[in-house]
Amino acid sequence: MKKTKNKGFTLNDYLKAAKKGSREAEMELLGPGFHAVHRVHGSKKTYTRKAKHKGKEE
């Protein structure tokens, strides 16, 4: 077989390595398992017992 020359890193190689590094860093920081990045925006009208949501600052 003929050896091919490695032409360096492509953009796809760079993105793949960056994503892998990001995943590993997140796993190290937060631990194993699923962690939501984005949360659903709660309605203002949703009931909550917290004083900060009732309009009172205690």
C-alpha positions in Angstrom: 0.0 0.0 0.0 1.0 3.5 -0.7 1.4 5.9 2.2 -0.6 9.1 2.1 0.8 12.3 3.4 -1.1 13.8 6.3 -2.1 17.3 5.3 -2.7 18.6 8.8 -5.9 19.3 10.7 -9.1 20.2 8.9 -11.8 22.4 10.3 -13.9 19.2 11.0 -11.0 17.7 13.0 -10.7 20.9 15.0 -14.4 21.0 15.8 -14.5 17.3 16.7 -11.6 17.8 19.1 -13.1 21.0 20.6 -16.5 19.2 21.3 -14.8 16.2 22.8 -12.7 18.5 25.1 -15.8 20.4 26.1 -17.7 17.3 27.0 -14.8 16.0 29.0 -14.5 19.3 30.9 -18.3 19.3 31.6 -18.1 15.7 32.9 -15.2 16.6 35.2 -17.0 19.6 36.5 -20.6 18.3 36.9 -20.0 14.5 37.2 -21.6 11.7 35.1 -25.1 11.7 33.8 -27.4 14.2 32.0 -27.3 17.9 32.8 -29.8 20.2 31.1 -28.1 23.2 29.5 -31.3 25.2 28.7 -34.3 25.3 30.9 -37.9 25.9 29.9 -39.0 29.5 30.6 -41.6 29.5 33.3 -44.7 31.6 33.0 -45.2 34.6 35.3 -48.6 33.2 36.2 -47.2 29.9 37.4 -47.8 29.5 41.1 -44.8 29.5 43.4 -44.4 29.8 47.2 -41.2 31.8 47.0 -41.4 35.3 48.4 -39.3 36.8 45.7 -41.9 35.7 43.1 -44.8 37.1 45.1 -43.5 40.6 44.8 -42.4 40.9 48.4 -38.8 41.4 49.3 -38.3 40.0 52.8 
